[in-house]
Amino acid sequence: MSVSRNQLSDDVEQLLLNAQLRDELEPLSDESIRSLQLTSLPTPVENEFLASMLAWERAPTLPIASWFNPELRLRHPDSLTDERISSVLGEIIQKLFGQRIVLDFTDHLSDRQLYCLIYRDILPAREKKIESLRHFLHWDCANVSDDPEIWLRYYASAEDRETWAVETGEALPDAEEPPHPRNLPRAPM
């Protein structure tokens, strides 16, 4: 089997990049990084993973509102009518998506409730701002990890509901269609 010079050159470049990324990560390494078993990955895939780890480590933690230039400031929800909130909400959601922020599980919220969540919880939240076109911040608007009832009621599949009931031994809430269906921008997890 013959290996072309281009392939050999690409392989060498990937190995050099791998060494560089590992050197840059070394001062940041801890047990979680050292315990990773990357040897079974192809070098380009490992490099992509190491680069994402390095981007995470170097990313500043900032209030989401300051990810925008100028800073994204919303009017207080009490100063807006329901109609005005409904008319600006789509624009706000697009601005968030422009900064790679995806809102998940919003269909149980009215426009006012979603606006308030963005105003009160999302914009002041301090999160890592990672400069990568592949990285998206997914904001769980149903707070699934703390209170699974909303997810179970409106978003969980029949299989997910059954699994949850078996695992927890708890009663399921009735499944319902969410009252405020939206077609929001999506991105991979």
N, C-alpha and C positions, 0 to 999 in steps of 0.2 A: 504494500500500500504506500503510495507516494503522498507526502505532505507538501503542500505548496509553500512557497516562501511567505506569501501573505498570511496563510494560516499560522505558520510558525511565528511570524512577527506579531500577529494578534495574540497568540498564546503568551508570548514573552511580555507584551504590554499588559495583559491581564495579570500576570504574576507580579510584575513590578507595581502595578496599581494595588494589588492585594497587600504587598509588603508595606507600601506607603500608608494605606488605610489602617492596617494593624499597628504601625508605628504611631499614627496619630491618635488611635484609640487607647493605646497602652496606658497613658497617664490617667485616663478616665475609667479604666477597667476595675471591675469589682467581681464578686463571686458570680453574679448573674451573667456577666459577659464571659467570664472564664469557663462557665459550665456549658456554654453553647457548643454543640457538636456540628461544626460547619464543614468538616472534612468530607462529608458525603455529597456536598453540593458542588455543582460545576463552578469553576472559578468566577465566571462572569456573574452568576447568581449570588455567590457569596459576596462578591464585591458590591453588588447592588444593596445587599442587606447591610454590609458594614458601612457603606456610605449613608444609608438611612439612619443607622445608629449614631454615626458621627454628626449628622444634621440635627438629630434629636438632642444630642448632648450640647451642641453649640447654639441651639435656638434660644432666643430670649423669651422669657415668660412675661407677657404683657396683657393688660386688659384688652379684650377683643375690640372695644371701641377705638383703641389707639392703633389697631391694625390698618385703619383707613387714613387717607390723607386727602382732606382734613379729617380729623377725628369724627367718627360717626356719633352724632348726638340726636336723640329723639326728643320730641316734645313729651311732657308728662302726659300719661294716658288720660288723666282727669280733665285735661284742657282740650281734648279732642272728642268730637261726636263719634258715634259708632260708624256713620257713613264715611267720615274722614279717615278713621283708622282703616276701614276696609279698602279705601282708595289708595292709601300709602303702603299698606302691608306688602303687596306684591313687589313694589320697588325696593323695600327694605330687604325682603327675602332674596331678591336678585343681587343686591349689594353684598349680602352675607355670602352668597354662593360665589361671587366674584373674588372673595377672599378665601375660597375653598372651605366654607362652613355650610354644612348640610343639616337641615332640620329634619329629624326623624320623628315619627309618631305625633303628628300635629292634628289629625282629623277629628279628635275628640274635643279640641279647643275651639271656642268661638274666635273670631278675628280679634276682638278686644283682649281675650285671654292670651292669645298668642303674642299680640303686641306687648302686653304687660310682661310676659315671660322674657321676650327679647330685651325690653327696657330694663327690667329689674334683675334678671339672672344672667342673660347671655352677654350683653355688652360690658358689664363690669367684671365678668369672670376673667381671671388671669389664666392664660393658656399659652403653651409653647407655640410660637409662630414659626412654622417650618417652611422654608422657601423651597418647595418642591411641587411640581405640577402633579405628582402622583399622590401626594398626601392631602387628605381631607379630614377636617374635624367634624365628626358626627355628633350633633347635639340631641340627646335623648329627651324629647319634650314630654314623654310620659313617665319619666323617672322610674324606669322598669326595675333597676337594681334595688331601689329602696322600697317600692310599692308595686308589685306585679299586677295588681287588680286591673288597672287601666289597660295594660297590655293584654291581659287575659280576656277582658271584656270586649275590646275593640280590634285587636291586632293579631292575636295568636291564632295559629291554624288549629283545626280540630285535633290533629296529632300532637301539637305542642301543648294544648290544653290537657289532653289525656295524660301525657307524660308528666306534666306538672302535678296533676291531681294524684297520680300514683306515687311520685317522688315525695310529695309533701304530706299526703293524707288529708289535705284541706279541701273544703268545698269550693267548687268553681263558681264565679259569678256568671250570670247569664251572658251568653255571647250576643252582641248587638252590632249593628252597623254604626260606624262613627257618624255623628250628626253633622260634621262640617268637612266633607271630602274635599281635598285639595290636590292639585297636580303640581307638586313642587319639584324643583331640580333635584336630580339624584346623582349619586357618585358611588363608586365601589367602596366597600368597607375596608 
